[in-house]
Amino acid sequence: MASVLRWYNSFMLEYQDELTKDWIMVGSLGKLLLLLIAYVTFCTKIGPKFMKDRKPFKLARTIQLYNIFQVLANIYLVHEGLSSGWFTSYNFQCEPVDYTGSPSAHRMRSAVWFYYIIKLTDLLDTVFFVLRKKYNQVTFLHMYHHSLMPICSYIGVTFVPGGHGSLLGVCNAFVHIVLYSYYFLASLGPEMQKYLWWKKHVTKLQLVQFLIILVHNVQVLPRECNYPKVFNVLLAIQAGYFIYLFGSFYVRAYIEKKPQPTIIKDSTGKTEKNGNTILPNGTIANGEVNGYIANGVLNGHVSNGNSISNGKSKTN
């Protein structure tokens, strides 16, 4: 352990950027690891246990403000990324890191640090899911993505605050403008659903983002470029893995056909659907219904003991 610590201290002393090492949440990796361990532990163990016998928190206004903050923060990040180099002075084929204290280098360095901080605030997404008991949203893809991005951005601001790999931050910030705009509109209530037909296109946009990052980092590998290629390899591998994860999600959510419900009507006029009884007035009794009721009698999705009567939702 002592040898590992000596190697770690020597490595950090030699390779970390002198101008960012004292910035908030940069320095030692230990602070970030402790935060991520607390995040994962809360979202998978402590949070669900704490909420077990409690009603879901109503966080509508908090989440709306959070979404607005995220939209504005990511607009700023895109602006800074473009103004600091991308689509202006940066070379897409190869862009070394500017480790000087020039105004343009400092501006990009600050943008990379702010991107890192925003990846930490992204962790609140999962915390809100747990407090609202939306456990179906706390998936492997969600947890993996939210845990890995702070680590990637920490590496960026610590060792390569700018240069070739920073295009990831610009692309990701643009996607998050769209993503959190969708979240904000969805939080305004059911009446907004008719305007949210583009939900699946957000996932498509995420896939395009990772494809751009994959190609951007692979194409530089055979070139002579004064940028640490180990980071290009790592970014390309992660982009490929995210393409697989998000692609699998897209196929399951939007391409694969969902099983049709089984509806049986008995001699009493009651209808049974997947083992649940639907009374003649349209009320679902005794349990959970997973799916949709046909013929316009019950037009919606019912779960967790909720019922729909005459086309209106009720909570038992």
C-alpha atoms as one frame of an Amber mdcrd trajectory, in Angstrom:
protein
   0.000   0.000   0.000   2.843   2.371   0.812   4.419   1.652  -2.578   1.135
   2.346  -4.358   0.730   5.660  -2.526   4.291   6.674  -3.411   3.665   5.836
  -7.062   0.371   7.743  -7.019   1.929  10.851  -5.462   4.831  10.735  -7.893
   2.477  10.304 -10.864   0.266  13.211  -9.792   3.277  15.428  -9.157   4.661
  14.740 -12.612   1.560  14.775 -14.804  -1.231  16.852 -13.274  -1.808  20.361
 -14.559  -0.191  22.875 -12.246  -2.858  25.484 -12.884  -5.878  23.353 -11.893
  -4.532  21.203  -9.061  -5.800  23.583  -6.349  -9.237  24.143  -7.863 -12.374
  22.914  -6.068 -12.813  19.104  -6.220  -9.654  18.642  -8.329  -6.492  17.924
  -6.285  -6.665  14.428  -4.825  -8.852  11.740  -6.405  -9.939  10.660  -2.925
 -12.562  13.413  -2.597 -14.289  12.346  -5.801 -14.178   8.649  -4.923 -15.737
   9.297  -1.511 -18.519  11.307  -3.144 -19.225   8.584  -5.710 -19.200   5.846
  -3.056 -21.707   7.874  -1.017 -23.811   8.408  -4.167 -23.954   4.721  -5.103
 -24.559   3.628  -1.496 -27.410   6.096  -1.015 -29.119   5.300  -4.320 -28.911
   1.518  -3.987 -29.024   0.897  -0.214 -29.601   3.780   2.189 -32.131   5.720
   0.109 -34.536   2.829  -0.649 -34.324   1.687   2.977 -35.059   5.229   4.203
 -38.047   5.531   1.826 -39.447   2.059   2.501 -42.256   3.148   4.834 -42.552
   6.714   3.595 -44.627   8.307   0.872 -42.741   9.629  -2.159 -41.550  13.198
  -1.774 -43.258  15.764  -3.979 -40.344  17.596  -5.543 -42.021  19.115  -8.597
 -40.857  22.710  -8.048 -37.360  21.638  -6.959 -36.951  19.467 -10.037 -38.211
  22.216 -12.333 -35.648  24.663 -10.944 -32.954  22.004 -11.182 -33.808  21.349
 -14.837 -33.723  25.071 -15.648 -30.317  25.336 -13.964 -29.011  22.399 -15.997
 -30.255  23.873 -19.278 -28.625  27.242 -18.570 -25.383  25.662 -17.311 -25.045
  23.490 -20.410 -25.818  26.405 -22.735 -22.926  28.221 -21.043 -20.668  25.186
 -21.504 -21.424  24.923 -25.213 -20.780  28.655 -25.623 -17.459  28.462 -23.769
 -16.344  25.324 -25.600 -16.995  26.925 -28.965 -15.540  30.308 -27.997 -12.409
  28.698 -26.519 -11.486  26.752 -29.613 -13.920  24.313 -31.176 -15.195  25.439
 -34.570 -12.861  28.453 -34.309  -9.147  27.740 -33.779  -9.071  24.038 -32.799
  -8.073  21.373 -35.317 -10.449  18.383 -35.456  -7.702  16.101 -36.786  -5.331
  16.789 -33.903  -5.454  19.343 -31.111  -2.752  19.297 -28.399  -3.439  20.636
 -24.912  -2.339  24.212 -24.297  -0.763  24.105 -20.826   0.190  27.793 -20.864
  -1.564  30.533 -18.983  -2.779  32.293 -22.118  -6.300  33.771 -22.038  -7.688
  31.191 -24.496  -6.062  28.286 -22.618  -7.373  29.583 -19.280 -10.859  29.964
 -20.721 -10.897  26.361 -21.972  -9.375  25.146 -18.714 -12.155  26.893 -16.762
 -14.809  25.421 -19.060 -13.418  21.899 -18.517 -13.502  22.437 -14.745 -17.078
  23.758 -14.849 -18.096  20.740 -16.950 -16.638  18.527 -14.217 -18.696  20.320
 -11.545 -21.859  19.951 -13.644 -21.234  16.194 -13.884 -21.308  16.157 -10.085
 -24.621  18.016  -9.992 -25.971  15.425 -12.453 -25.869  12.937  -9.577 -28.953
  14.658  -8.154 -30.975  13.049 -10.958 -30.739   9.691  -9.223 -31.240  11.146
  -5.749 -34.540  12.644  -6.945 -35.583   9.263  -8.392 -34.968   7.582  -5.030
 -36.765  10.263  -2.996 -39.759  10.001  -5.352 -39.566   6.165  -5.228 -39.055
   5.937  -8.994 -36.838   2.899  -8.564 -37.488   1.660 -12.101 -35.414   4.628
 -13.307 -32.371   3.618 -11.246 -31.021   1.213 -13.868 -27.512  -0.078 -14.496
 -27.216   2.216 -17.516 -28.253   5.237 -15.469 -25.944   4.490 -12.519 -22.988
   3.543 -14.707 -23.308   6.649 -16.865 -23.677   9.030 -13.908 -20.800   7.421
 -11.976 -18.365   7.300 -14.890 -18.797  10.804 -16.302 -17.437  12.560 -13.158
 -14.371  10.294 -13.305 -13.799  11.085 -16.994 -14.196  14.821 -16.400 -11.902
  14.658 -13.330  -9.205  13.085 -15.506  -9.769  15.821 -18.067  -9.464  18.791
 -15.710  -6.545  17.201 -13.830  -4.350  16.040 -16.721  -5.673  17.325 -20.077
  -7.778  20.475 -19.484  -8.446  21.166 -23.148  -7.218  19.842 -26.449  -8.530
  16.946 -28.515 -10.628  15.185 -25.885 -12.537  18.297 -24.839 -14.889  17.917
 -27.809 -16.674  15.323 -25.656 -17.690  18.070 -23.232 -19.114  20.284 -25.972
 -21.133  17.447 -27.528 -22.335  16.170 -24.161 -23.365  19.648 -22.999 -25.387
  20.174 -26.183 -27.187  16.852 -25.672 -27.944  17.814 -22.077 -29.534  21.077
 -23.184 -32.046  18.991 -25.129 -32.349  16.336 -22.405 -33.034  18.698 -19.508
 -35.381  20.771 -21.672 -37.379  17.589 -22.172 -37.296  16.854 -18.433 -38.497
  20.388 -17.648 -41.412  20.205 -20.081 -42.372  16.748 -18.785 -42.386  18.083
 -15.209 -45.069  20.646 -16.089 -47.783  17.991 -16.070 -49.757  15.533 -18.219
 -51.039  18.283 -20.493 -47.524  18.615 -21.914 -47.324  14.978 -23.053 -48.751
  15.731 -26.489 -45.776  18.037 -27.111 -43.204  15.425 -26.049 -43.465  13.110
 -29.062 -39.730  13.572 -29.625 -38.713  11.587 -26.527 -37.126   8.722 -28.468
 -35.159  11.183 -30.578 -33.289  12.267 -27.443 -31.856   8.749 -27.213 -30.962
   8.923 -30.901 -29.140  12.179 -30.225 -27.200  10.513 -27.421 -26.184   7.717
 -29.775 -25.010  10.238 -32.386 -22.993  11.990 -29.667 -21.128   8.812 -28.736
 -20.553   7.947 -32.394 -18.937  11.362 -32.943 -16.689  10.874 -29.908 -15.742
   7.378 -31.071 -14.760   8.511 -34.575 -13.088  11.683 -33.304 -10.758   9.735
 -31.005 -10.098   6.761 -33.286  -9.099   8.881 -36.294  -6.320  10.612 -34.345
  -4.604   7.368 -33.305  -2.573   6.822 -36.522  -1.607  10.513 -36.692   1.338
  12.283 -35.143  -0.328  14.339 -32.445   1.019  15.833 -29.239  -1.955  14.596
 -27.232  -1.750  11.609 -24.825  -3.153   8.802 -26.957  -3.990   6.721 -23.916
  -6.875   9.159 -23.364  -7.977   8.783 -26.987  -8.094   5.004 -26.522 -10.029
   5.249 -23.245 -12.531   7.724 -24.693 -13.036   5.564 -27.790 -13.624   2.422
 -25.686 -16.125   4.157 -23.436 -17.918   5.742 -26.391 -18.243   2.304 -27.983
 -19.574   0.807 -24.761 -22.117   3.622 -24.370 -23.257   3.062 -27.962 -23.935
  -0.561 -27.006 -25.757   0.357 -23.767 -27.877   3.168 -25.192 -28.483   1.200
 -28.385 -29.752  -1.764 -26.367 -32.016   0.549 -24.394 -33.390   2.088 -27.597
 -34.156  -1.331 -29.077 -35.935  -2.503 -25.909 -37.874   0.736 -25.439 -38.866
   1.665 -28.996 -38.357  -1.224 -31.423 -39.210  -4.501 -29.709 -42.954  -5.166
 -29.667 -44.550  -5.168 -26.240 -46.660  -8.229 -25.375 -50.376  -7.741 -25.889
 -52.572  -7.981 -22.760 -54.747 -11.037 -22.235 -58.389 -10.031 -21.677 -61.010
 -12.634 -20.713 -64.662 -11.849 -20.088 -66.671 -14.229 -17.865 -70.426 -14.846
 -17.601 -70.895 -12.219 -14.860 -69.790  -9.429 -17.097 -66.497  -9.009 -15.266
 -63.349  -8.817 -17.305 -60.070 -10.321 -16.202 -56.782  -8.972 -17.473 -53.530
 -10.662 -16.523 -55.159 -12.066 -13.407 -56.770  -8.782 -12.312 -60.502  -8.136
 -12.241 -62.028  -5.239 -14.159 -65.518  -4.413 -12.941 -68.264  -3.378 -15.385
 -67.867   0.290 -14.443 -64.247   0.170 -15.554 -62.615   0.018 -12.106 -59.665
  -2.309 -11.701 -59.847  -4.303  -8.503 -57.278  -6.152  -6.417 -53.857  -5.549
  -7.738 -51.601  -4.217 -10.381 -52.214  -4.043 -14.098 -49.199  -3.892 -16.387
 -50.273  -2.656 -19.796 -53.024  -0.844 -21.588 -56.756  -1.570 -21.734 -58.185
  -1.635 -25.242 -61.375  -0.220 -26.813 -61.059   3.150 -25.078 -62.708   1.947
 -21.848 -59.547   2.374 -19.812 -57.128   4.539 -21.685 -53.869   4.562 -19.763
 -51.250   2.672 -17.810 -52.006   1.435 -14.311 -49.592   0.221 -11.655 -48.798
   0.169  -7.940 -52.395  -0.112  -6.789 -53.750   2.796  -8.827 -57.020   2.381
 -10.712 -58.685   4.029 -13.659 -62.434   4.486 -13.564 -64.368   5.785 -16.563
 -61.176   7.050 -18.148 -59.988   8.908 -15.012 -57.119   7.948 -12.745 -57.718
   7.175  -9.084 -55.407   6.138  -6.252 -56.672   3.375  -4.004
